[in-house]
Amino acid sequence: MKNNRRWAVSLYTALWMAAGLSSLAVLGGCATQAPVATSGDGWRKDQVADAYVFGYPLVVSDIAREKVTGGDASRPGQAPVNTLRHATALPPVGASGRPSVDTLESTAWLDVSSGPVLVSLPNVPSNSPRGRYYDARAFDAWTNVIYSSIARGPDQAAPVKKLTGKAARAARLAAQQANVLAFVPAGYTGTLPDGVTRVETPTRYVWLSLRVRVNGQRDVREARKLQTAMTIEAPSADKTSTATAGSAWPNVTASTPTVVTGAGGDKADSLDATAFFTRLAKALQDNPPAPNDPHAVSLLGDLGVKAGEPVQFRPADSDLLATGLADGRTRVDTIPSNAISRNGWVWFGDGAGNYDTDYTLRAFLARRQLGTGTKDDEVKPVAFSDSDGHALNGANEYILHFAPNQLPPVRGFWTLTAYTKDGALIDDKALRLSLNDRDRLKKNRDGSVDISVSAAAPAKARASNWLPAPDGDFQLMFRLYAPKPDASNGTWAPPAIERQ
């Protein structure tokens, strides 16, 4: 595990990150038996904490999958594995979890245990170079990105060049053809249909996320046309998840089914050591660690956590285990040192999505932003305080001043959204819930742009550049879809938030 340094942040950034003070130990296996609670045995306490941080993302994703599929998908809003679930409307006011108000998301949990799973996505029509943005991302059970693509489908609002003759026929054929992804188990040697893109997955389960841009409520119907063109074809096998078939697994109980789109951290955080490591051992059966994780696997073995075997800790070790888990939770809530912090904003670039052995960053993002893409997919700067370090509050007016040509640099699009301090949407009828690159922002004479953020509407002359904020303390989040390198490496940063 990488040893991530701690660094100072403002109180309100700390509320988001819950920064802790513990230092990280390097994963390694030295003990040959389960931990023994002896005086001053801090090394073995650190073993428990290291093992917790390493296994946390798998436990979180395992719980998230179980909630959505529910074993047999018998509850309303659930769907079996290898079945798409479509968000058919934008999130309602008051929705929690910092939801996007500019995309419709389609998700599925794929199970490749019975053979290849084919996912068909709409192709990019050759006559629509500026069509509707949508992207596709797939994550293995450890939350690593194994597939990512960005496309533009048909958009009724986008200008389309009129084609005739052979060009028109070619465009129609291109629009009818699908981009087919074949998700296959690691080492699969069977045949696949011609023209498909092979995506090899190291784990049995894969989380698929497909996002389609929406330009307001009136645009939802058009955006859904892309959703209806997405399909999944899987082998005819029992689609029942094994997550709830745990009679031989003491201390593993099914989560209460809840409709979620990837969230599972709260439940994982409530498990005690026995329940946590038992669930981890069970999930390891189908979702093995990466080949470069031998030290972590050795550590788990030293603690008695092995794939496919129920975990049994000695009662005498309960205090040690509880202390180790508490340290592990602190690490999961601590800002990793490779975060980018500028002008009061915090986000992640290098390492996100492709974690290698950076187990701390992987666990941190699994806790805060499960399903985080790579720096080429998306970056999400977040701010809780103004340029003076005071909490953002809707009673004030704030200005974000963008120098000429310094609006967020993206290949896709960007949005800016205000949430309550707990991450919920404004709970009243606001004129808008976000600002984005398609808004007609008024420029200053020198080409710069000032965005105003407040609960009360500003003067009419500045209304076009106003983002409504909640009453009371709030947070701001930029979403940069397909960011340019300047945004993902920190060369560009959102401007400081100046209180007026």
N, C-alpha and C positions, 0 to 999 in steps of 0.2 A: 504494500500500500504506500502511496506517495505521502511523504511527510509535508503536509500543507501548513505554511506559516499562518499565523493569525495577524490581523491588522485592524486598526481602529476604524469604526464607522459611526455615523450619527445614531442617536437613540432611536430614531424612527426607521432608519434602515435596519437597525437591529431588531425592531419589532417584526419585520418581514423575515429576516434571516435567523432570528433567535440565536445570535452569536454566542458561543460558549468559550470557555477558557482552557479546556483540556488540550494537551499536546497529543500528537498521533504517534503510535508505535508502528514499526515496520512489520508487516505480516511475515510470519515465519513460524515453523513448527519445531519447537525444541523439546516440549514435554512429551512423554510417551504414555501418559495416563490422564484420566479426567482431572480437572483442577482440584486442588486441595486447599481448603480455607485455613491457611496458617498465617500467623502474624507476620505482617510486612511482605506478603507474597503478591506485590503489585504486578509482577510480570504476568502471572496467571490471570489476574483481573484484566490486564490489558489484552490477553488472548481472547477473553470473552468479548471485549469491546471491539477488537479487530474483526472477529468472526461475525459479530452483529452487523458492522458496517459493510462487510463483504456481501453478506447474504440478504441485506435489507431490500435491494431492488427486486430480487426474485420473489421474495415474500409479498411485496407490495403488488407486483404484477399478477401474481397467483391469486391474490384476494380480489383484485380488480376483475380478472377474467371470471372468477367464480360468481361475483355479483351480477355481471352482465349476462352470463350464460345460465347461471343458476342450476347447473347440473343438467336438468332436462328442459330448461327454458320455459317452465310452466307458469311463471308469474308475468303479469302484464308489463310490457315494455322490454322484456328480455328477448333474446334471440339465441338460437343454438349456435354452436361453433360453425364456421364456414357459411355464415349467413350475414348479410349486410343489414345494419340498422341505420336508418337515415334520420337525421334531424330535419324536419320538414318546415320548421318555423324558426325565426330568430328568438333568442332567449327573452323571456318576459322581464319586465322591470322587477328589480329586487333579486334577480337570479344571482347566486353566489358562485365562488370559484373563479373569479375574473374571466367570465365567458367572453368569447369573441362575438362582436355584434356585426361583423363584416363578412362572415363565412357561414356556410352550412356544412356540417361535418357528417360524413358517412363512415362508420366504423365496423370492424368485424374482428373476431378472434378466429384465426385459422388454426386448424389441427392437421398436420401433415403426416400423422402416424400411419394412415391408411394409403398414402400415396400422394402424388402431386395434386395441388390445389390450384386451379386456373382462375385468375382474376382478369376480367375483361374491362378495360377502361376506354372511354371515348377517345378517338384519335384526334389529332390536330388538323382541321380542314386547311388545305393549302391556300384557300382564298380568304382566310381570316387571320392575318398576321397579328392583329391587335384584338383578338377575341378574348373571351372570358378566362380569367386566371383560375386554374385549379392545380392542386398538387396531390401527390401520393407519397406516403411514407409508411414503411413497415419496420417494426421493432421486434427483436427477439425477446425471449422471456426475461432476459437480463437488462432490458431497456436499451440495448445497443441498436443503432440504425443499421439495417441490412439492405434497405432499398429506399431510394428517394428520387423523385422526378418532379419537374414543374412543367406544366403545359398550359395551353390556351385553347379552350374549346369555343364553340360558336357563341357569339354575343350579339343579341339583337341591337344593342346600343352602339356597337363598334362599327366604324365605317368599313364596308366590304366592297372591294373592287368588282365590278360587274364583268363576268367572264362569259364567253360564248364558245360554241363548237367543241373541239377536243378538250380545251382547257376547262370548260364547264363540266364535261363528262368526267374528266380526271378529278375535279374537285368533289363531285358527287361520290365517286368511288372512295376517295380518301376519307370523306366524312362517314361513309358506311363502315369502313374497316375499323377494327378495334386494336388497341394495343393490349396484348395478352401477356400477363406475367404468370410464370409457372413456379410456384413455391414448392420446393422439393426438400426432402430430408437430406442431411449431410451425407455425401458419398453416393447419392442416388445414381444408379446406372441404367435405369429403364429408359424407354423411348419417350419423347415428347412431341407434340404436334409441331409441324413446321412453322417457323416464323415467330415462335414465342420467345420471351425473354426469361431465361432461367435465373431464379433467385434461390440460392441454397441457404437453408436456415439451419443453424446449429442446435436449435431447440425445437421441441415438438410443437409448441404454441408460438404463434406470431400475432402481434397486434397490428392491424391495418387501419390507417387513418387517411381519409380522402377529404380534402377541403375545397369547396367551391366558393368563389367570391360572390357576395351579394351586395348590391348597391341600394340598400333600403328595403322596406317592407314591400313596396310595389314590384320589386325585382325578384322576389322569392320564387314566384311561379316559373319565370324563365330559368332561374338557376337550377331548379329541380329537374329540368330536362336533362341536364348532365347526370344527375343522380340516377335517373331511371335508365340511363344507358350503361350503368355499371352492373356487372354480374359476377357471380362466383359459381364455379363448377367444381365439385369435389367428388371423390370416389363414393360409391354407395356403401356407406358403412355406418355403424352406430354412431350418431353424433352426440351421444350423451357424454358429457365431460366426466372425468374421473375425480373431479375435485371434491364431490360430496360422497363418494363411495369410500368412506373411511372407517368402516367397522373394525378393521384390523389396526387402525391407527389411533391409539389413545391420545387425548389432548388435541385432536384435530376435529373441529366442528365446522359445519357449513356456516358461512356468513349469512346474515339476514339479507335476502336479495333486495338490491336497490338499483335503480336505473342510474348508471354513471357512465362517464366516457373516459375511464382510465384511472380515476381517483381510487386510492386504496390505502394511502399512508396513515390516515387516522386509525383505521382498524389495526394495522400492523404495529402502530405505536402503543396500542393497548395490550398487546400480548406479553405475558411473562416469559421468562427464559425457556421454560419447558415447552410452552405452546409455540413460541417463535421458532425454536430450533427443530421442533418436531415437524412443523409445517415446512420449514426449509428442507429437511431431509426428504420429505415426501415429494416436494417440487423438484428436487434434484434428480429423481428417477427419470423424468421426461425431459429435463432441461439442464444438461450437464454444463459445468463451467467451461470456459475457454481453455485451450491447450496451454496458454501462458499463465494459468492460475495454479500451478502445482503447489506453491507455498501456502496459498489460501486453503486449498483442499486438504493439505497436510495438517494445517491448523485445525480445521473442522474435525478431522479424524482424531486429533489429540483430545478434543473436547468430547468425543463420542458421538459426533454428528456425521453420519454416513448415508449416502443415497440409498433409499429403499429400506432403511432400518429404523424402527421406532427409537426415539431418544429417551434415555433413562438417566437422570441425574441423581446423585445421592442427596438425601435431605440435609446432610451436614454442609453441603455446598450452596445452600439456598442464598445465604447472605452474600457470598462471593459472586454468585451469578447475578443477583439483583444489582450489586454495585457495578459489575462489568456492563450490564445492560444500560444502566443509567449513564455511564461514560459513553457508551456507543450512541445513545440518543443525543447526547450533547454534541458529539462529532457530526452526526447527521444534520444537526441544526446549526452548524458553524459554517460561516462563509468560507469557502475554499480560497486559497491564496491566488488562484489563477482566474478569479473574477476580474472583470474590467470595471473600474470605478472612476467616473469623471463627472464633474459638474453636479454631483449629488445623485447621479444615476448609476445603477449597478446592472451589469448583464454579463453574459458568457459568450466567448468565442471559441478559441482553440480548446479541444478536448471534449466539448459537449457533443453528445451523440455517438462519438467514437472514443470510448473511455480507456481502452487498453487496460492498464493496471491502476488507473486513477480511480480507485474504489470510493474515495471520499467524495469526489465530484459526482460520480454516478449515484451514490446514495443521497447526496444533498438534492440533486435534481429530481430523483425519484420521489423524494419527500415533498418538494415544492412545485415541480413542473413535470410530472410524469408524462412521457411521450415527447421529450425535448429533442428536436432535430439537431442536425449539425449546423455549424456556422454558415454553411451555404444554403441551408433551408430557411432559417428564421433566427432573428435575434430579438430579444424582448427587454429593452431597458426599463427599469422600474425606479420610481422615485417616491419618497415619503416626506421629504422636507424641502424647504426653499433654500436659497443661496446663503441664508444666515443660519441654517441648521434648525429652523423652527418647523414644526409640523404643518403640512399643508392643511388649510382649513377653508371651507367654502365661504366663510364670512369675508374673506379677503379676495382681492383680485390679483392674479399673477400674470406675468408676461413672459413668454418664451420668445426671445429675439433670435431669428435665424438670419445670419448674414446672407448676402446675395449668393444664390446657387448652393446654399447649404441646407436645404430641406433634406430629409432622410434619403440617403443614396441606396436605391433598390433597383433590382431587375424586375421584380414583381410589383408590389405596391406596399404602402405603409398606412398605418392608422394610429391615432392617439385616443385613448379612452381614459376616463376618470371613473374610479371605483371608490366605494367606501373604504375605510381603513381595514375592513375585514374582507375586502375583495368582492363586494356585491355591486350590482348595477344601481344606478339612481332609482329610488323607489317612487318617483312621481313622474308626471308627464313632461319630459324634457323635449325641447324642439329637436334635439339630436343627441345621440349617445356617443358619437365619436367624430373626429375630423380625419380626413384621409386625403390621398393625393388627387382625388377627383373633385374635391371641393374647390370652389372658385375663391381661393384665398386672396384677399386684397394685398397688394404689394405697396411698400413705401416707395418714395421717389428714387431711392438708390437701388431698388430691386430687392431689398431685404423684406422679411415677413415677420410680423408680430402676431403670435397666437395668444389670446386672452383666455384665462381659465378662472371661473368664479361661479358661485351659486346664483347670484343676481345677474341679470342681463346687463351688458355694458351699453354705452351710447349706441344709437342706431348706426352710426358711421363705422363702428367696429363689429357689428353683429355677424358679418360674414366670417370673421376669424375667431368667433367665440365658441369655446367648449364648455358646456354646462358642467358644474361640479356638484357633488352632494353637499348637503348641509353638514357641518361638523368636519372632523378630520377625514382626509381622503388620500388616495394614492393615484399616481399617474403611470400608465404603461404605454410605451410605444411597441408596436408590432411591425417589424420590417420583414416582409415576405420576400424571400430570395434576395437577401441583402448583398450589396457590393462589398468587396474586401475592405473598403474604408470603414464600414460599420462593424464588421466582425472582428477587426484587429484593433479597434480603438482609435484609429487615425481620426475618424469622425466621431463626434459625440453629440447627444442632444444638448441644447444650451442650458445654462443655469436657469433656475426658476426664480424670477425676481418678483418679490412682493411689492405692490404699488402703494 
